[in-house]
Amino acid sequence: VNPTTELLDFGDMSKGTTAVRTVTINNGTFMPMYVLVWKMGGLSDLVDVTDKATGRGASAFKLKPKTEVKIDFAASMPASVNPGEKFTGRVFIFKIPTFGL
């Protein structure tokens, strides 16, 4: 994550390479949170989201009270990409209180 803590920036990537950025999601409340990671745009097909601790997909999960999780965003640039092609998109992370559900 870049220093502004608001953007995932993978920079210029060469064909066939992968870059990983890690985001920490914290639940400082007394109730579980449902976390949803939503990718959109041209970047969405190139980025995989995984739980750093378990190695499992992390696009939707429950976060226990007073805990945090680190999730990796791995962008893989296909070997078949055209030089100078630019991929953009957005990633939204929603934390929704479950009210004990």
NORVEN-V740472 format. One record per run of one state. SS is the DSSP state (2 for helix, 1 for strand, 0 for the rest). FROM is the first residue (numbers start at 1). LEN is the number of residues. If there is no record, write none. Layout:
ss->SS from->FROM len->LEN
ss->SS from->FROM len->LEN
This chain:
ss->0 from->1 len->17
ss->1 from->18 len->10
ss->0 from->28 len->5
ss->1 from->33 len->9
ss->2 from->42 len->4
ss->0 from->46 len->1
ss->1 from->47 len->5
ss->0 from->52 len->5
ss->1 from->57 len->1
ss->0 from->58 len->2
ss->1 from->60 len->4
ss->0 from->64 len->3
ss->1 from->67 len->10
ss->0 from->77 len->12
ss->1 from->89 len->9
ss->0 from->98 len->4
